[in-house]
Amino acid sequence: MEFNENFIRGCSAIGAGLALIAGIGPGVGQGIAAGHAAAAVGRNPGAKSDITSTMLLGQAVAETTGLYGLVTALILMFVKPLLP
Amino acid sequence: MKYGILMSGNEVDFMIHGLFKYSFFGHEVWITTSHVCILIVMLVIIGFAIAANVKMRHAEEIPTGFQNVVELIVEKLDGMTDGTMGKSGVKFRNYIGTIFIFILLSNLSGLLGLRPPTADYGVTLPLGLMTFTLIHFNTFKHNKLKDIWKDKCSPLPPWLPIWLPINLISDIAVPISLSLRLFANVLSGVVMMALVYGLIGKLALIWPAFLHIYLDIFSGAIQTYVFCMLTMTYIANGIGDSEA
């Protein structure tokens, strides 16, 4: 079965869009981390700087899966590995 | 050869460009924008280091001006390393301080209109591989082979190495995830800034400064911190609490 180039380009764009659904997970995860950090600061305002740095570290790690999605989308859009 | 592509242009353009090519043992090798930007960053760091060295040779008892700045930077970086790695952190102060300053300046170089060198996977993968080498060098230096084998088979007893491949894969994933995290974060900033300047360049007056504050300064600084923290945590994990 033969597909022409534009069909593959279009499918790559759709795939890139679908890959960015991965952005939902890190959003929820970072929100939960920030919420718990806010609660922790409310309970113990003295430890604010420690809590902030721990929260940022955890959030940056939680972001990784979303960034994998982003890299996949960018590769599909601009490197075009599926084109013959 | 257009040197204008080092600066931000008028079209959506965030790819790496080759400036000129040369032949290296029969291979065609390009000098790219990443090389030029990394050279600029390196020259800035080397200039600062030479200035600091000259200043600290005539260091005064009561620091003033530039000496204050240098001492503050060194103290903060050393404090960060010692705070995370404990006693074993002393040996890693130089390495962590170096990569911290390098990654930070690379990320901030987007402010000058350069393409940040860390938005090139060829720059971040070696950083990840250096961390990988350090982790395993220190693991084998500070632990007995028997303990390492036991750790690699960890949820199951050491005579039943079914879990070994999974642990090895998770070890190999460390440099890949470290380098991809830094790369993708900086690249996402580059792409967004290229979209703003390229698609609505006429409207991009003053307000993109706020995007620069978030994408270049905040995100860049956070990712630098995260890269160094994770490097230190992994190395400290590898050393374990044996002696050191």
Interface residues (C-beta under 8 A of the other chain):
Chain A: S53 L56 L57 A60 V61 E63 T64 L67 Y68 L70 V71 L74 F78
Chain B: M15 S177 L180 R181 F183 A184 N185 L187 S188 V191 I222 Q223 Y225 V226 M229 L230
